[in-house]
Amino acid sequence: MFVAVRAEVYASGFVLLWGWLAVAVRPFDAELGGPLPPWLTPFGAAVRSPAIALLAAAGLGCAHAFVLLYEEPALARAFGAAPDSRPAIPRPPTPPGRRQPRWRDELDVEHVRVYEVIR
């Protein structure tokens, strides 16, 4: 129960923070050249605000930088190499009496090659 309440508080805080920031940057629309042209409306939401569009881009940039500069190195330290750089585990053979899909032939050959390199 506590987890659900905490999630609601965090979600409400997130929405309120970004709403407050959007209202705070709205006065800069005049300095940025007025409303966005109609073909750019999706980027500034329904209010056609260039300041809100820039705020959204800055927020996405900060989230991307956080993932690249902190989260991925921390996960690599905690769990080892990234999943795409780990060797593949060979698949078990198809049980007798069952039909093997065609795509499985190519995958099995590749997995065997990787398995032989690991040994």
Buried (B, 14 or more C-beta within 10 A) or exposed (E): EEEEEEEEEEEEEEEEEBEEBBEEBBEBBEEBEEBBEEEEBEBBEEBBBBBBBBBBEEEEEEEEEEEEEEEEEEEEEEEEEEEEEEEEEBEEEEEEEEEEEEEEEEEBEEBEEEBEEEE
